Amino acid sequence: MKRILSGLLLLLPLLASAQYVPSYGSLEDSEAVAAMKEHVGYLASAAREGRKAGSEGEREAAAYVAETLASYGLDLLCDGDGDPFGLKQESGDTLTSHNVIACIPGYDRVLREEYIVIGARLDNLGTIGYQVNGENRTRIYNGANGNASGLAVLLELARMLSRSSVLLKRSVVIAAFGSSLESGAGAWYFLHRSFPQPERIAAMINLDMLGTGSNGFYAFTSSNPDLNNLLERVNATLQPVLPQTVALEPVGSDHRIFYDAEIPSVFFTTGRYPEYNTDRDTPDILEYDGMERELEYLYNFTMALVNGIKPEFRRDPSAAGETMAGVVSFFDCDVRPSFFRSDDPANFMERWVYAYLRYPQSAVDEGVQGRVLVDFVIDEKGKVGQVKVAKSVDPRLDAEAVRVISASPDWKPGILHGKKVKTALSVYVEFRLERKKKK
């Protein structure tokens, strides 16, 4: 980080509220729609090659986001290519990814030292090589909805907030997170290594997959009552679209990193769609008029959050990743559960999961791949149960991951204070398509 946030200048102390009103006077695209089409066109183009974490396409996307935010008048808190960080790979190599961080300072002398973070995922799955009749081809996972749509909305929301900066009591941090698909690495780096004052983050808004509004528009808060109350208050006013507050997480994303750090978080998304994690996720599937309505709602919600009462963090016992009453974390056991005489979860993955995993053929044909995060419990008798998907990739991959873990042979149960206990464990099940070697 190249600048110190606490030194942000005080802006004009205007106490006011505002609601964005888009212009529908022309049959042509509005300013917001035209801009979002331009953003998606660049970010999801074939030239970016799917923006895989650590790739040149991801770096170019980061540079584009940084340049756009600077042109919108935001104070960049990183270099032009973003804030770089390293990510160790299984091969031993280190890839370099980038976060893009910018700030709009608040005007209130006290509240400007608190921050609302608005983030969106920067990366996607990249490319994969394959052969047809002996001919080498490349499949590109453009990621138009996942997540060029969220980035496009983020950029235009940043422009609107920048124009309304004299109305912001708290400061707003705009973040595009690299390596999100790598277990939220970019968001983790931002919170634990890069941002100098994470304890001053009042709340986080996450934007991921916002381009298919005809499927619905959803808000997930991990059952935080303060955020739910704020959603109800905003929804009670005149809005172009209303999100449905859901108790079940539509899909895993960067808000989880903030939740784990006990920061109130709300995730906005239009949810799953048929082209999810396939090479058919291209700009032509996006519904830009719906994205503009979501943008207006997000502006109004953000203004209410920035200028309203700070939400308190409350853990949701039913949230993904939380253990239930009477269940001990795997790593808190005095003697951890063991599988075939090993308490290393990697042994379970190698000797059971990947030995018996069946990659669904329809997913192979469509090039669907990714890592499914699965939670499960090993009871006092060593039996595996309560298997559920914590971070989804695709319903077919999710179902296969749950199937193979549910069929696990018995473990040797964990022990705490001399007694056998129920133990919770989470593992990533990776579905990766092999690249065809070039001749």
N, C-alpha and C positions, 0 to 999 in steps of 0.2 A: 504494500500500500504506500503510495507516494505522498499522501497528504494526511494531515491529522484532522480527524473529524471534529474534535472539540474546538477547532479554530474557525469553524464556519461563520461567515458574517451574518449579523442580524439583519433580517429584512423588515420591510414596512409592517408595523403592527396593526393590520386591519382585521378586526373581529367581524367575520362575516361567514356566510355559507353560500354555496353555489351549486347549481345543478347544470350539467352539460346538456345542451340542446343541439342535436345535429341538424344540419340543413338538408331538407328533403325537397328543396325548391327546384332542383334540376333533375332531368331524366338521366344525366350522366352520373358517373360514380362520384360520391362525396369525397372530400379530402381524405377522410379516414380510410374509406374503402380503397381508393386509389393507392394510398400509401401502403396499406396492408398487402395488396396484391403485389406491389413492388418488392416489399420485404420477403414475402413467401417465394416470389419468383427467383430472387437471388439465393436465399437460404436453402431452398429445396430443389435447386437446379442440378442437372447431371454433373456440372462442373465441380460441385461441392462433394460429390461421390459419397453421399449419405452421412457426412459429418461424423464419422467414427471418432471416438475419443482418441486424442493424440495425433490425428491425421492432419494433413494440410487443409483439407476441407473444413475441419472444425476450427483451425486457426483462422482461416479466411472468414468464416462465419463470425468468429469473435471480433475480428478487425472491423467487419461490417457493422456489427452491433455497437461497438465503441464509437466508430465514426458517426453513426446515426445519432446516438445519444448526445455526443458533443455538438452536433449540428442543431439539436433541439434545445441547446442551452444548459445542459446538465453539467455538473462538475465531475469529470472523470477521476476516479480514485485508482486508476491503473494506467499502464502504458497503452499505446495504440492497439497492440495485439492482445491486450488483456493481462490479467494477473496470472503468471505461469506457475504451475506446480507439477511435481513429478509423481508418477504412479508406478509402483513396482509391479512387474508382470511375473507370471508363473515361470516364464523362461529365464528370469533373472534380469531381463532388460528393463529399462525405465522409459515410459512414454511421458511426454510433456503435454499437458492439457492447459486450458486457460479459462479463468472466470473473467467476466466483464462486470465491473462495479462502478456505479455512478451515484451521485447524491443530489437531492434537492433540499436545501436547508429550510427548517421551519422558522417562523418569526417569533414564537413565544420564548421569552427569556429563560423560562424553566423547561418547558416541554420540548424545545428544540434539541435538548440533549438526549431525548428519547427517539428511537428509530422504528419506523415501520418498514420492513423489508418486503419488497415485491419481487418474486423470482420466477424464472422460467428455464426449462431445460434447453441446453444448447446443442447437445450431441444426438446422434441417432446410430443406427446399426452399421452403417458403412456399405460395403459391397461384398459380393461373393462371386467367385469364378465357377463356371460349370461348362459342360460340353454338350453339344447337340450334334449327333452324327459326326463326332470327331472334331467339330469346330469349337474353338474356345470362345466363350461369351462371358459377359459380366452382368450380373444383376445388381442394380442400385436400389438401395432402400432410401428413397428421397426424403421420407419423413416430413411430408407437407403438413399433415395434421399432427404428427408426432415428431418434433414439436415446433415446426416453423409457424404454425398457427398461434401457439402460445407466445412465441417470441414476437410475432407481428403485433399482437394485442398489447404485449408488454411495452413495445416501443411507442405505440400510439398513446397508451395510457401515460407513459413518461412524458410525452409531448404535452398532453392536456394538463398534467399536474405541474409541469414546468411553467406553463402559461398562467396557472392559478397559484403560483408559489406564494404570493402575498396572503393567501388564505390558509396556508398550512401551519398549524401550531407545532406539530412534531415534524422532524426531518424524515424524509423518505429516501430509502436506499433502493436503487434499481439494480437487480443482479441477474445476469445470464450465467448459469452454472454449467461448466464443462464436466465431462465424465460423469454425468448424472446416472447413466445406465450402469456404471461401474460402482454399484452400491452407494450412490449419492456422494461420490468422492469430492466433487466440486463444492457442494453445499457443506460437507464436513470440513473441508479445508478452509472455506470462508469463515465458518464459526469458530474453529479451533486453532487456526494458524494466522489467518489474514486479517480479519476484522478486529480492531483494537479494543472494542468495548461491547462484546456480545451480551453482557449483563444489562445493557441499556436498550436492547431490542425489545420493544413492547409487544410486537406481534409480527407474524409472517403471513403473506398472501402468496399462494403458489398457483401458477397458471400452466396447465399442461393439457394439450389436446382440446382446443376450443373451436374447431372448425366444422363440426357437424351438429349444429344446434337443433336440427329437426329430430335428432335422437333424444333430445332433452338437454337441460342445463342444470348442473348439480353443484352443491356446496357441501363439503365434508369438513367437519370441525373437530373430529374425535370426541363428539358430544360435549364440547366446551359450552357451558350455559351462557357465559358472557357473549361469546361470538354468536351463539344461536339467537340470543335476545337482540343483538345488533342486526342480524339478518332479518328478524321479524319486523324490527322498526323500519329498516330501509324498504322492505317488501311492502309495508303498509302505505308507502308513498307512491306517487305516480312514477312508474318505471316502464321502460320499453319491453322488458323481459324479466321474469322472476325465476331465480334458481330454486330447485327443489332441494331442501336440506335432507341429506341421507345419513343414516346411521352406519351403513356399511361402506367401506372405502371403495370407490369405483376402480382405482388402480393405484399401485404404489408409486410414489414420486418424492420430490425433494422436501416436501413438508414434513416427512417423517424425521429427517435429520433435526429439524427445529423442535419437533415434538419431543424427541429423545433428549434434547437439551432443555426441556421444560419451558419452551417458548410457545405461547398460544398461536395456533396456526389454522388457517382455513385454505382449503384446496378447491379451486373452481375448475370444472371440466365439463365437456359435453359427453364424456364417457367413451366406452368402446364403440368400435365401428368395424365394418367388414374388412376394411383394408389395413387394419391394425397390424404393424410389424410385417408388412409385405411390401413387395416392389410396386404395388398398385396405389400406395399412399403418395399420390402426386397432387399438384396444385388444383387440378380440375375437379377434385372431390370436395373442395372447401366451399362453404356457404358464407360468403362475405357479408351479405346483409345481416345474417344472424350474428356474425362476429362483431358487426358495428353495434348491434343492440346490446350484446354482452359487454362491449367496451364501455358504452354509456352507463350500464348498471355498475360495472366495476369501478368506474370513476366516482359515482355517487357513494358506493359502499366504502371506497378508500377515503373519501373526504370525511365520512362519518367516523371511520376508525381513527384517522389522523387527528381529528379534532375532538373526539369523544373521550369517555372514561377508559382508562387503560384496562384491558381484560386481564383477569387473573388466570394463572395456569391451574388446571385441575386434571388429574389423570383419569382417563376413562378405562375402567377395568376390562371392558369388552373390546378395547382398541387392539388392532393387530400388533402382535409383539408383546402384549402384556400377559403375564402369567396369572392364573386364576388362584383363588383362595386355596391354600393347602398345597400349592405346587411350587417347587423350588427351582430356581434357575440352574441349569446344567453346571455352570461355572461356580456356583455357590456351594456345591456339595463338598463334604469332606472327602468322600470317595465318589468319583464321578461314575455314571453308568458306563458299562463297557460292552462292546460288541465284538464277539469272537476274541476275547481276552485283550482288547485294546480300548482305551478310553479316548482315543483320538477320533473325532467324527469323520476325518478323512478316510479312516479304515472302513467305516460303515458305507461311505459313498463308493469307495473302490470295490469292496467285496460284495456289496449287495445292490446298491442303487444302480450304478452304471453297468453292473453285470446283468441285470434283469430289466433295465429300462428299454422300452420299445418306442422309438421315434414315430409318431403318427404319420403315415404315408402322405395323407393330404397336406399336412404341414410341411413335409419335405418338398412336395411338388410346388407349394406356394412360396418356398424359401423362408418359412417362419422359423425364427430362432431366438434365443434369449435365455435368461436365468430366472427360474421360478423360485421364490423364497417360500419355504414351507415350514410351518410351526407344527410341532407334535409333542405329545407327552408320553414318557416312559413311566408306567405305574410301579407300585411296590413289588409286583411280581415280574417286572421286566417286560410287560406287554406294551406294545405301541398303540396309542389311540389318540383321539381328539386331533386328527390330522386335518390341517386346513391351510389354504393358500394365504400367505401374508402379503406377497408381492407378485402380482399376476403378469403373465406374458401373453398368453392366448388360451382360450378355454380348453383346447385339445392338449396343449402341453401341460396346463394346470392339472387336468384330470389324470394324465399319465404320471405326473410327479406324485400326486396324492395316492394313486393306485399302488405304485411300487413301494412307497414308504409304508402304507397301510398294511402291506403284505409282509413286512419285516419279521424275521424270526425274533424270538425273545432276546432281550438284553439281560445283562446282569444289572439289577437296579442300583440307583444311587443311594448313598448313605449320608445322613446328616445327624450329628450328635448321637451316633451309635444306632440309629434307626433307619430302616429302609423308607424312602420317600418317593413321592411322585416328582418327576423331573421334567422340566420344559427345555426343549432344544429347537433351534431353528437352523435350517441348512438351505443352501442354494443348490438347486438341481439345474444343471446347465444342459441346454439343447443347442449344440453347435454343429452346423453343416460343414463338412470338410471341403476345403478349396481344391479344385482340380488343378493339378500341376500343369504348367505351360510346357508345351513340347519345344 
